[in-house]
Amino acid sequence: MALHIKEHTAQLDKDRALEYQNKFKDGELDALSCSTTFEVGVNIGDLNTVLLRNVPPTPANYIQRVGRAGRSPESSAYSITYCKNSPHDANYFHHPLDMIQGKVPVPCIRSDNIRIVIRHIFASALSFFWKQPGREYHRFISEFMAEYADLEEYLKSKPKDLLAYLKSVVPSSIHGHVAFDDETDLTIDIDNFGWVDELLDPVRGRLAQCRTEYESDLQSIEEYEEQKGYKLAGVRKGIEEEDTINYLSRHNIIPKYGFPSEIVELANRDRYNDEMKLRLQRDLSRAISDYAPDSEVIADGNVVRSRYLKRIPSKDWPRYYYRECSNCNSVNIQLFTGQTLKDFTEQNTFCPMCSARYSGGMAKEFIIPKYGFLYEAEKQWNLANKKPTHTFSGEIFYRGNNTSKLKQYDIPGHSVSCAYGREDELVLINRSNFSICSWCGFGTLSRDVSEHYASNGKKCTGKLYSSSLGHVFRTDVFIINLEDVPIGSIDQALSVLSALTNAFCRLFNVDDNEIGGCVSMSSGHYIFVLFDNTPGGAGYVKTALADRSDNLLQLIRAALKISEECTCGNGERTDCACYGCLLNYRNQRYHDKIKRSYVIDALSGFKEE
C-alpha cells in the first residue's frame, strides 16, 4: 500500500504549508512529517495517531504534541514515542511516567535578555511611528521602504512619548546598557536613544542592512532584465509585495514565535526562477555546519546543496584569526584588523591560559557568515540513495572574563569555587578547511578548483583563500572550579564535563539541546563552563545554579551517579562510556577519550554517605 506523505515544517513558505495541511484534512495525504510548527495552534478534528521520532524536551512539549490527536468528540487517540540512544531519551525510556505524568513548571523568561528586549523596542518604535497623525501602516514592504527616510527622521527627533513608554516597559537594569563589542553586543541606552543605531546605523543597523539588501535585489532584477531582454514582473512583485510584518519578523527586527536567535537564511542563488518556494533558516550556530558550502539539505522532497556565502554590497564578513591549545582546550582569537596571519602566529606562540607552547604550525582564520548562504539552483533527487552530507560544526570555547570572579561555595569538606556570568562570550568554530572567494562568496571543500562562477552565473576572477567558519555569541554561563579534585588530563576534564551537562538536563528537567558546556583553564586548574544555548540566556543556569547554591552539590552527585550506575562495559568495566551516560552528538569528537572511570575517580569524594 502506497502512503502519500508530505513535510510540514518551517522550511516551507506559508502557502505551501497551508496547502499540505488542507490536503491532509481532506484525506489526500496519509501522513505529515512535522516539526514543532504543528505543535501549537493546529486543530485537525479527526486526527487519531501521532508518532514522535524522539522524546520531547519537557512534559509541556509532550502534552502539546500528542494533544494534536483525539480532539474530536468522536475520535480516539493513539501516540507512540520512539526513544533515541541519547541521555535525554534514554532517561525517559526507563522512566516514562516522568514524561507522561510530569509536572509542567511555570514558564521562566529572562525579561532583561537584551536580544529579546531589542526586538520589542524596535516593534514599539514602529508602532509609535505608524500611529502619528496622517500616517498609517502599509502592508507591502515596498511601501514601508519608501518611507524609510521618514522613519529615520522621526527616530532622530527622539519623540518624548516613545521615550516615556520605553522607560516604563524596558527593565530598568538595562536602561543604560551600551555595547562594548561591536560584533556581538547590543546597545540599549534608552535615555539617549542609543538603540536607534542597532536599527538604522549604516554599518550595524538591522533595518539599514535590510534596506541595502532590498535595493540590491531590485537592482539585480533590472540588470537581469536588461541582460535577458524580458521583464521579471512576477519576481519583482514577489519582492515588493511581501507582507511588511512577515518581512520584519523574518529579518529578526520584530518579535516572533520562540526565543530570539541569530537567524541566517539559505536562499536560492537563482532567485528569479525559484519554483521550490523554500524558507530555509537556521540559527547561526547550526548554520555554520548545516548550511556551510557543500552541505546538503532536504526540504519538501528536494535535496539542495549550499554553494555560496551571501555577500552584502560594500560590506565584509567579520574575520578572526585563532589558535587552539591542545593542552587545555582553550582558543585564542583576535579580530582581523589588517595584520597578516603570519604576524598573528609569531605574536602568539604560547597559550595565555596554561602557558603551553602552541603546536600545529600556522594559526588559522575563520569568518562569520552573518549574511547567510545561497544554494545551487538545480534540484537534486534520489533521496533514498544517500544521506545528505554536512560538515561537523566543531565545539564551543569559552572566551569570557568571569574566571577572575570565582567565589567559594559552601560544600563541607571540599574546596569549590564558582562564578555566574551574564552575557558572557563564547565562540563556536567549524574547523573544516573551506576555500572561499572574498569577491563573490563561492565556497567549497575541494582543493582542486581551477575556476569558479559567481551566484549570477558569471565567471569570477577572485582568488580562493582558506578559511574556517565561526560564530561568536553571548549568553549566561556558570563556571565551576573543583579546586581540590585532581583532574590530571584534558580527557578526564572532558569526561567530567559530559557528566555535569547530562546530569544538569536530567536533574532540572531541561532538554539537552538547551544546555551546553566547555572546558577551560584558570590558574592551572581545569574549569567547567555550563551555559544556556539561547543567545542572551534563557534563564536555565541562572535559576538552577546561580540562584540556588544548594543545587550545586546535587548536580555533582547526579553526575557521579550517572557514571556509576550505567551498565555499559557489561557492568564490569568503567573505562568506557555510552549514549546512556556520557556520550552525545555534540561531544562525538571526543568519544574515544571520554570514560566513566575518569568521572568516578574525580567525583567519588562527593558521594553521599
PLY file of the C-alpha trace (Angstrom):
ply
format ascii 1.0
element vertex 609
property float x
property float y
property float z
element edge 608
property int vertex1
property int vertex2
end_header
0.00 0.00 0.00
1.39 3.36 -1.01
1.42 6.17 1.56
1.31 9.79 0.46
3.42 11.80 2.90
4.49 15.44 2.84
6.63 17.64 5.03
5.05 20.33 7.22
7.88 22.43 8.67
9.15 25.99 8.83
11.24 25.21 5.74
8.13 25.70 3.57
6.58 29.04 2.74
3.21 29.58 4.42
1.14 28.95 1.25
2.78 25.57 0.61
2.41 24.56 4.26
-1.29 25.52 4.25
-1.81 23.57 1.02
-0.38 20.39 2.59
-2.36 20.93 5.78
-5.63 21.21 3.85
-4.82 18.16 1.72
-4.17 16.21 4.90
-7.50 17.29 6.38
-9.29 16.35 3.14
-7.72 12.89 3.05
-5.50 13.50 0.01
-2.40 12.89 2.16
-2.00 9.96 4.55
0.59 11.50 6.87
2.51 14.68 7.58
6.12 14.72 8.72
6.12 17.72 11.05
8.41 19.90 13.08
7.23 21.92 16.07
5.32 24.21 13.66
2.48 21.71 14.13
2.78 21.71 17.91
0.66 24.76 18.75
-2.49 26.26 17.27
-3.36 23.48 14.81
-6.65 21.60 15.18
-7.43 18.69 12.87
-10.52 17.16 14.44
-10.33 13.57 13.17
-6.55 13.14 13.61
-6.13 9.95 15.63
-2.44 8.97 15.51
0.76 10.82 16.45
4.23 9.26 16.14
7.07 11.11 17.88
10.54 10.42 16.45
12.22 11.38 19.74
11.28 12.27 23.30
10.10 15.89 23.56
12.15 18.28 25.72
9.64 18.56 28.59
6.21 17.24 29.66
4.72 20.52 28.39
6.02 19.78 24.87
4.83 16.19 25.14
1.29 17.32 26.01
1.26 19.77 23.11
2.44 17.20 20.55
0.38 14.15 21.47
-2.53 16.52 22.10
-2.87 17.09 18.35
-4.70 13.75 18.22
-8.14 12.90 19.56
-9.51 16.43 19.67
-12.80 15.46 18.07
-15.50 14.06 20.45
-15.98 11.12 18.07
-12.30 10.15 17.77
-9.87 8.20 19.92
-6.17 8.94 20.11
-3.08 6.80 19.82
0.50 8.02 20.22
3.86 6.28 20.30
7.23 7.81 21.13
10.49 6.47 19.72
13.48 6.94 22.03
16.89 7.70 20.54
20.10 6.46 22.07
20.79 9.76 23.84
20.94 10.67 27.55
17.63 12.57 27.44
15.69 9.89 25.58
17.28 7.03 27.49
16.31 8.60 30.80
12.62 8.81 29.86
12.65 5.37 28.23
13.44 3.95 31.68
11.14 6.42 33.50
8.25 7.08 31.07
5.82 8.32 33.72
8.14 11.24 34.45
7.26 12.48 30.94
3.65 11.32 30.64
2.62 12.48 34.11
5.40 15.01 34.56
4.94 18.41 36.13
4.62 21.46 33.91
6.55 24.26 35.65
5.63 27.92 35.40
7.49 29.30 32.34
10.54 31.39 33.22
11.71 34.06 30.78
14.55 36.47 31.38
12.89 39.86 30.93
16.31 41.54 30.82
17.55 39.39 27.92
18.87 42.13 25.65
18.19 40.13 22.48
14.54 39.77 23.46
14.20 43.37 24.59
15.77 44.96 21.49
13.18 43.46 19.16
10.35 44.68 21.38
11.93 48.14 21.34
12.01 48.07 17.53
8.38 46.92 17.38
7.32 49.68 19.80
9.18 52.31 17.76
7.47 51.22 14.55
4.09 51.21 16.29
4.54 54.78 17.53
5.79 55.83 14.10
2.71 54.44 12.36
0.38 55.99 14.97
1.42 59.53 14.07
-1.38 61.77 12.69
-1.70 61.37 8.94
0.43 58.22 8.81
-0.65 54.57 8.52
0.70 51.06 8.44
1.47 49.85 4.91
1.00 46.20 4.10
3.70 45.86 1.41
7.41 46.11 2.18
7.96 48.35 -0.87
5.67 50.97 0.70
7.48 50.66 4.01
10.90 51.07 2.38
9.60 54.19 0.59
9.11 55.86 3.98
12.50 54.79 5.40
13.77 58.38 5.44
10.66 59.48 7.34
11.25 56.77 9.96
14.87 57.84 10.25
13.88 61.48 10.79
11.22 60.50 13.33
13.58 58.45 15.49
16.36 61.03 15.35
13.89 63.55 16.82
13.77 61.37 19.98
9.99 61.57 20.49
9.07 62.06 24.14
6.03 59.77 24.13
8.10 56.87 22.80
10.83 57.57 25.37
8.31 57.57 28.22
6.79 54.31 27.01
10.15 52.53 26.67
11.24 53.68 30.13
8.06 52.18 31.55
8.36 48.75 29.89
12.09 48.06 29.49
13.65 46.61 32.69
15.50 49.40 34.50
18.57 47.18 34.96
19.42 47.51 31.25
18.24 51.09 30.54
21.82 52.29 30.23
23.41 49.24 28.63
25.97 50.22 25.97
27.69 47.79 23.61
31.32 47.11 24.44
31.96 44.87 21.43
30.73 45.97 18.01
30.42 42.42 16.72
28.45 40.63 19.45
26.92 43.12 21.88
23.88 45.38 21.57
23.22 48.91 22.79
20.00 49.80 24.63
20.76 53.24 26.20
17.09 54.29 26.49
17.63 57.94 27.57
19.90 58.73 24.62
18.06 56.57 22.06
21.27 54.58 21.62
19.26 51.60 20.39
18.45 53.50 17.17
21.94 52.65 15.87
21.07 48.96 16.17
18.22 49.64 13.74
19.44 52.37 11.37
23.23 52.68 11.59
24.70 52.13 8.08
27.21 49.60 9.39
25.45 47.66 12.17
21.78 48.61 11.83
19.47 45.66 11.12
16.94 47.66 9.12
19.69 49.55 7.29
21.18 46.23 6.25
17.75 45.02 5.07
17.28 48.18 3.04
20.66 47.71 1.34
19.79 44.11 0.53
16.30 45.07 -0.72
17.66 47.76 -3.05
20.38 45.39 -4.27
17.74 42.78 -5.12
15.76 45.27 -7.21
18.92 46.47 -8.94
19.84 42.87 -9.77
16.39 42.38 -11.33
16.92 45.42 -13.55
20.32 44.14 -14.64
18.88 40.70 -15.33
16.00 42.17 -17.35
18.41 44.24 -19.41
20.68 41.24 -19.99
17.88 38.80 -20.95
15.64 41.30 -22.75
12.40 40.47 -20.92
10.62 41.62 -17.77
10.53 39.73 -14.46
7.26 41.24 -13.33
6.29 38.28 -11.13
9.65 38.21 -9.39
9.61 41.95 -8.78
6.09 41.72 -7.41
7.10 38.91 -5.06
9.86 41.08 -3.59
7.96 44.37 -3.45
4.68 42.94 -2.16
5.98 40.77 0.65
3.94 41.42 3.79
5.71 44.05 5.90
5.20 42.25 9.22
6.43 38.96 7.77
9.47 40.67 6.29
10.42 42.42 9.54
9.90 39.24 11.55
11.90 37.11 9.10
14.83 39.52 9.40
14.81 39.48 13.22
13.70 43.09 13.57
10.43 42.49 15.44
9.44 39.60 17.77
8.24 36.23 16.54
7.49 32.80 17.99
10.30 31.42 20.14
13.41 32.84 21.73
15.46 35.23 19.61
18.48 33.78 17.92
20.87 34.92 15.25
18.99 33.53 12.27
20.51 33.30 8.78
18.93 32.03 5.59
19.95 29.52 2.94
18.37 31.02 -0.17
18.23 30.02 -3.85
21.06 31.62 -5.78
18.68 31.90 -8.75
16.01 33.98 -7.06
14.27 34.67 -10.37
13.43 31.02 -11.08
12.62 29.75 -7.61
9.96 27.06 -8.07
10.65 25.26 -4.79
9.48 28.17 -2.57
11.56 27.12 0.41
12.17 29.07 3.61
15.43 27.62 4.90
16.59 29.28 8.12
18.86 28.24 10.96
20.44 29.80 13.98
23.98 30.78 13.01
25.43 28.27 15.47
23.87 25.44 13.43
24.10 27.14 10.05
27.91 27.13 10.02
27.58 23.35 9.81
24.21 22.63 8.16
24.47 25.40 5.54
28.24 25.50 5.02
29.47 25.19 1.41
28.99 21.65 0.02
26.47 20.79 2.76
23.17 19.29 1.59
19.69 19.98 2.97
16.44 18.05 2.46
13.33 20.22 2.13
9.92 19.39 0.64
11.22 16.29 -1.14
14.25 18.05 -2.63
17.93 17.99 -1.79
19.75 21.27 -2.27
23.49 21.93 -1.90
24.93 25.08 -0.36
27.49 26.78 -2.56
27.93 30.45 -1.57
28.34 32.66 1.46
25.96 35.51 0.82
27.51 38.93 0.25
26.01 42.33 1.05
27.22 45.15 -1.22
30.09 47.16 0.33
30.14 45.01 3.49
32.70 42.39 4.52
32.24 39.35 6.72
33.77 39.63 10.21
37.11 37.81 10.16
39.11 36.39 13.07
42.47 34.72 13.50
42.66 31.92 16.06
44.96 29.40 17.72
43.81 26.33 19.66
45.66 24.87 22.63
45.71 21.08 22.70
46.88 21.11 26.32
43.97 22.98 27.96
41.38 23.03 25.16
41.19 26.84 25.02
41.20 29.11 21.98
42.87 32.48 21.46
41.04 34.59 18.87
41.63 38.09 17.57
39.51 40.23 15.26
41.17 40.86 11.89
42.24 44.49 11.66
44.69 44.29 8.77
47.51 42.23 10.26
48.76 39.14 8.45
48.21 35.60 9.61
51.97 35.20 9.91
52.22 38.20 12.24
49.44 36.85 14.46
51.15 33.44 14.60
54.51 34.93 15.60
52.91 37.19 18.23
51.01 34.29 19.82
53.37 31.36 20.41
52.21 30.49 23.96
48.72 29.81 25.29
47.65 32.66 27.64
45.55 30.20 29.71
48.08 27.47 30.52
51.39 28.88 29.14
51.96 25.81 26.94
53.58 26.37 23.55
51.13 26.16 20.67
51.62 23.23 18.31
50.41 22.73 14.76
52.33 25.42 12.90
50.50 28.44 11.49
47.43 29.97 13.14
44.12 29.73 11.28
41.33 32.05 10.23
37.56 31.91 10.47
34.88 34.18 9.09
31.36 34.75 10.43
28.83 34.22 7.59
26.36 36.66 9.17
24.54 37.45 5.89
23.55 33.85 5.18
24.15 31.33 2.39
22.99 30.55 -1.16
22.27 27.11 -2.56
22.70 25.89 -6.11
19.53 26.32 -8.13
19.49 22.79 -9.54
17.20 20.31 -7.81
18.80 17.06 -6.72
16.74 13.93 -6.33
17.40 10.28 -5.41
16.68 10.88 -1.74
16.86 7.18 -0.91
20.31 6.68 -2.41
22.42 8.51 0.14
22.17 10.57 3.29
22.70 14.33 2.85
26.15 15.47 3.94
27.27 18.38 6.05
30.39 19.34 7.94
30.73 19.00 11.70
30.40 22.33 13.49
33.19 21.66 15.96
32.95 22.75 19.56
32.38 25.79 21.70
35.16 27.61 23.54
34.84 29.98 26.49
36.17 33.44 25.71
34.75 35.43 28.63
36.45 37.05 31.57
34.47 35.83 34.59
37.15 33.41 35.83
38.52 36.32 37.88
35.18 36.47 39.76
35.27 32.91 41.13
33.98 32.72 44.73
33.99 29.87 47.24
30.81 27.80 47.53
29.81 26.18 50.80
30.26 22.45 50.25
31.56 20.90 53.52
34.84 19.10 53.12
35.52 20.43 49.62
37.06 23.48 48.02
34.78 24.53 45.16
34.59 28.00 43.61
32.01 29.21 41.10
31.00 32.31 39.15
27.91 33.36 37.24
28.41 35.40 34.09
25.63 37.29 32.35
26.04 37.88 28.60
29.43 36.18 28.67
31.21 35.40 25.41
31.77 32.06 23.69
32.98 31.10 20.23
31.96 28.17 18.02
34.24 27.14 15.15
33.64 24.79 12.23
37.25 23.78 11.63
36.62 22.44 8.12
39.09 23.90 5.63
36.90 25.77 3.13
38.10 27.57 0.02
36.24 30.89 -0.05
36.19 33.68 -2.64
36.07 37.07 -0.91
34.65 38.66 -4.07
31.61 36.53 -4.84
31.27 34.26 -1.78
31.83 30.99 -3.68
32.79 28.24 -1.27
33.87 24.61 -1.49
35.68 21.91 0.48
37.53 20.88 -2.67
41.18 21.86 -3.02
41.15 21.27 -6.77
39.25 24.24 -8.23
40.72 25.80 -11.36
37.89 28.29 -11.95
34.58 29.24 -10.34
31.44 31.23 -11.09
29.60 33.85 -9.08
25.99 33.35 -7.99
24.80 35.32 -11.03
26.38 32.73 -13.34
29.28 34.91 -14.48
32.87 33.73 -14.27
34.62 35.22 -11.23
38.32 36.10 -11.22
38.56 36.42 -7.45
41.09 34.23 -5.65
40.10 31.49 -3.24
41.61 31.55 0.25
41.49 29.04 3.06
39.15 29.72 5.98
37.01 28.06 8.63
33.55 29.28 9.63
32.74 30.59 13.10
30.18 32.21 15.35
30.81 34.46 18.36
27.87 34.83 20.74
26.91 35.91 24.25
24.84 34.05 26.80
24.58 33.21 30.51
27.33 30.97 31.90
28.02 29.22 35.20
31.68 28.39 35.90
32.67 25.57 38.25
36.19 25.09 39.59
36.63 21.86 41.60
39.83 23.09 43.21
40.64 20.01 45.33
39.70 17.47 42.66
42.78 16.01 40.93
41.97 16.26 37.24
45.15 15.20 35.52
44.33 15.40 31.81
42.09 17.03 29.23
40.48 13.61 28.65
39.41 13.41 32.29
38.19 17.02 32.20
36.06 16.32 29.11
34.58 13.26 30.81
33.61 15.24 33.92
32.13 17.98 31.72
29.95 15.44 29.90
28.73 14.05 33.23
27.90 17.54 34.54
25.95 18.64 31.44
23.99 15.39 31.20
23.25 15.48 34.93
22.04 19.08 34.63
19.49 18.11 31.99
18.17 15.16 33.99
18.18 16.85 37.39
16.45 20.05 36.30
14.24 18.56 33.55
15.91 20.51 30.73
16.22 19.35 27.12
19.84 18.55 26.27
19.67 20.97 23.33
19.15 23.88 25.75
22.38 23.49 27.74
25.97 23.43 26.53
29.34 23.09 28.19
33.05 23.51 27.59
36.35 23.10 29.38
38.75 25.95 30.02
41.55 26.67 32.47
42.17 29.15 35.28
45.30 29.41 37.46
46.45 25.96 36.39
43.10 24.27 37.13
40.63 22.87 34.63
37.30 24.67 34.95
33.87 23.69 33.67
31.64 26.22 31.91
27.92 25.42 31.65
25.86 27.81 29.53
22.43 28.45 28.02
22.45 27.70 24.30
19.93 30.52 23.72
21.78 33.75 22.81
21.38 36.22 25.64
20.43 33.45 28.08
17.17 31.62 28.66
17.49 31.52 32.45
18.44 27.85 32.91
21.89 28.15 34.53
20.79 31.22 36.47
17.67 29.76 38.07
19.14 26.28 38.59
22.61 27.18 39.90
23.28 30.91 40.29
20.08 31.48 42.29
20.22 28.16 44.17
23.70 27.43 45.52
22.40 24.31 47.28
21.75 22.72 43.88
25.46 22.53 43.04
26.16 19.58 45.32
23.09 17.80 43.93
24.44 18.36 40.41
27.87 16.93 41.22
26.34 13.89 42.92
23.97 13.35 39.98
26.97 13.41 37.60
28.69 10.77 39.75
25.53 8.65 39.91
25.13 8.64 36.11
28.68 7.35 35.74
28.44 4.72 38.49
25.07 3.24 37.59
25.43 2.88 33.81
25.78 -0.74 32.70
27.92 -0.15 29.60
31.05 -2.31 29.61
28.93 -5.32 30.66
28.60 -3.81 34.12
32.20 -4.77 34.93
34.40 -2.23 33.13
34.20 1.51 33.73
36.87 2.58 31.22
34.11 3.20 28.68
31.02 5.33 28.06
27.82 5.20 26.02
24.88 7.35 24.91
23.03 6.32 28.04
25.57 8.04 30.32
28.20 10.42 28.92
28.15 10.41 25.13
26.06 12.66 22.87
26.12 14.18 19.41
27.94 17.34 20.48
30.91 15.56 22.09
31.33 12.97 19.34
34.80 14.29 18.51
35.94 13.01 21.93
34.03 9.74 22.17
37.31 7.79 22.23
38.57 9.90 25.15
35.52 10.04 27.45
35.33 7.34 30.16
33.11 6.73 33.20
36.19 5.81 35.25
37.54 9.35 34.89
34.34 10.76 36.41
34.18 8.22 39.22
37.82 8.88 40.19
37.29 12.65 40.15
33.94 12.92 41.93
33.85 9.94 44.32
34.70 12.23 47.23
31.32 13.94 46.84
29.35 10.72 47.24
26.52 10.89 49.74
27.29 8.90 52.86
0 1
1 2
2 3
3 4
4 5
5 6
6 7
7 8
8 9
9 10
10 11
11 12
12 13
13 14
14 15
15 16
16 17
17 18
18 19
19 20
20 21
21 22
22 23
23 24
24 25
25 26
26 27
27 28
28 29
29 30
30 31
31 32
32 33
33 34
34 35
35 36
36 37
37 38
38 39
39 40
40 41
41 42
42 43
43 44
44 45
45 46
46 47
47 48
48 49
49 50
50 51
51 52
52 53
53 54
54 55
55 56
56 57
57 58
58 59
59 60
60 61
61 62
62 63
63 64
64 65
65 66
66 67
67 68
68 69
69 70
70 71
71 72
72 73
73 74
74 75
75 76
76 77
77 78
78 79
79 80
80 81
81 82
82 83
83 84
84 85
85 86
86 87
87 88
88 89
89 90
90 91
91 92
92 93
93 94
94 95
95 96
96 97
97 98
98 99
99 100
100 101
101 102
102 103
103 104
104 105
105 106
106 107
107 108
108 109
109 110
110 111
111 112
112 113
113 114
114 115
115 116
116 117
117 118
118 119
119 120
120 121
121 122
122 123
123 124
124 125
125 126
126 127
127 128
128 129
129 130
130 131
131 132
132 133
133 134
134 135
135 136
136 137
137 138
138 139
139 140
140 141
141 142
142 143
143 144
144 145
145 146
146 147
147 148
148 149
149 150
150 151
151 152
152 153
153 154
154 155
155 156
156 157
157 158
158 159
159 160
160 161
161 162
162 163
163 164
164 165
165 166
166 167
167 168
168 169
169 170
170 171
171 172
172 173
173 174
174 175
175 176
176 177
177 178
178 179
179 180
180 181
181 182
182 183
183 184
184 185
185 186
186 187
187 188
188 189
189 190
190 191
191 192
192 193
193 194
194 195
195 196
196 197
197 198
198 199
199 200
200 201
201 202
202 203
203 204
204 205
205 206
206 207
207 208
208 209
209 210
210 211
211 212
212 213
213 214
214 215
215 216
216 217
217 218
218 219
219 220
220 221
221 222
222 223
223 224
224 225
225 226
226 227
227 228
228 229
229 230
230 231
231 232
232 233
233 234
234 235
235 236
236 237
237 238
238 239
239 240
240 241
241 242
242 243
243 244
244 245
245 246
246 247
247 248
248 249
249 250
250 251
251 252
252 253
253 254
254 255
255 256
256 257
257 258
258 259
259 260
260 261
261 262
262 263
263 264
264 265
265 266
266 267
267 268
268 269
269 270
270 271
271 272
272 273
273 274
274 275
275 276
276 277
277 278
278 279
279 280
280 281
281 282
282 283
283 284
284 285
285 286
286 287
287 288
288 289
289 290
290 291
291 292
292 293
293 294
294 295
295 296
296 297
297 298
298 299
299 300
300 301
301 302
302 303
303 304
304 305
305 306
306 307
307 308
308 309
309 310
310 311
311 312
312 313
313 314
314 315
315 316
316 317
317 318
318 319
319 320
320 321
321 322
322 323
323 324
324 325
325 326
326 327
327 328
328 329
329 330
330 331
331 332
332 333
333 334
334 335
335 336
336 337
337 338
338 339
339 340
340 341
341 342
342 343
343 344
344 345
345 346
346 347
347 348
348 349
349 350
350 351
351 352
352 353
353 354
354 355
355 356
356 357
357 358
358 359
359 360
360 361
361 362
362 363
363 364
364 365
365 366
366 367
367 368
368 369
369 370
370 371
371 372
372 373
373 374
374 375
375 376
376 377
377 378
378 379
379 380
380 381
381 382
382 383
383 384
384 385
385 386
386 387
387 388
388 389
389 390
390 391
391 392
392 393
393 394
394 395
395 396
396 397
397 398
398 399
399 400
400 401
401 402
402 403
403 404
404 405
405 406
406 407
407 408
408 409
409 410
410 411
411 412
412 413
413 414
414 415
415 416
416 417
417 418
418 419
419 420
420 421
421 422
422 423
423 424
424 425
425 426
426 427
427 428
428 429
429 430
430 431
431 432
432 433
433 434
434 435
435 436
436 437
437 438
438 439
439 440
440 441
441 442
442 443
443 444
444 445
445 446
446 447
447 448
448 449
449 450
450 451
451 452
452 453
453 454
454 455
455 456
456 457
457 458
458 459
459 460
460 461
461 462
462 463
463 464
464 465
465 466
466 467
467 468
468 469
469 470
470 471
471 472
472 473
473 474
474 475
475 476
476 477
477 478
478 479
479 480
480 481
481 482
482 483
483 484
484 485
485 486
486 487
487 488
488 489
489 490
490 491
491 492
492 493
493 494
494 495
495 496
496 497
497 498
498 499
499 500
500 501
501 502
502 503
503 504
504 505
505 506
506 507
507 508
508 509
509 510
510 511
511 512
512 513
513 514
514 515
515 516
516 517
517 518
518 519
519 520
520 521
521 522
522 523
523 524
524 525
525 526
526 527
527 528
528 529
529 530
530 531
531 532
532 533
533 534
534 535
535 536
536 537
537 538
538 539
539 540
540 541
541 542
542 543
543 544
544 545
545 546
546 547
547 548
548 549
549 550
550 551
551 552
552 553
553 554
554 555
555 556
556 557
557 558
558 559
559 560
560 561
561 562
562 563
563 564
564 565
565 566
566 567
567 568
568 569
569 570
570 571
571 572
572 573
573 574
574 575
575 576
576 577
577 578
578 579
579 580
580 581
581 582
582 583
583 584
584 585
585 586
586 587
587 588
588 589
589 590
590 591
591 592
592 593
593 594
594 595
595 596
596 597
597 598
598 599
599 600
600 601
601 602
602 603
603 604
604 605
605 606
606 607
607 608
